Amino acid sequence: MYRDWQGKIVAFQRAGGGSLSLPKREYEFDVPPAAVNSSCVMQFDAYWRSKVRNGRLPARSDIDPADFKSILPNIILLNVHHDPFRISVRLRGTRIDEFRPKGKWKYLDEATTFDRGRREDYLREMEFVVRNCRPVYARDWMTSRFGALCDLYAGIWPLSSDGERIEILVVIEDFDRLRA
């Protein structure tokens, strides 16, 4: 799989979209939607908001993947466990698998595949969404499984079968700039 992407990564780095140096932007969490420069994050955001009824959060059953096929490669579904608060991965899209390293762990707090300090950032993000029952957006960076530092946009949306207690988080990570 690496061989397929090697040329794209090199082209991406030569175009100034990423390098082995520090990312161009600092990590920013809970940025306003107007500051998010990602069509797939904003497309899913509009879809999610269309599923909110009378102030109640949408359930997983309200979400039909056929409605946003182009975004599916960029999606991560996370299970939320309460008491104690833990997050486990339910599903990762193909684009996520191409750029994020896979690990042999059950819960996010056990993961060892993130950059230093990033696991704690991600756990705080998930807990924030669960506590506040609302989506959030981030301007972020990561080290790809190829070793390149990449800027990206992300969004996290809560899903709840009863409209209140969150059981699933939908995460969209936009790696579109990595396309050569």
Buried (B, 14 or more C-beta within 10 A) or exposed (E): EEEEBEEBBEEBBEEEBBBEEEBBEEEEBEBEBEEBEBEBBBBBBEBBEEBBEEEBBBBEEBBEEEEBEEBBBBBBBBBBEEEEEBBBBBBBBEBBBBBBBEEEEEBBBEBEBBEEEBBEBBBEBBEBBBEEBEBBBBBBBBBBBBEBBBBBBBBBBBBBBEBEEBBBBBBBBBBEBBEB
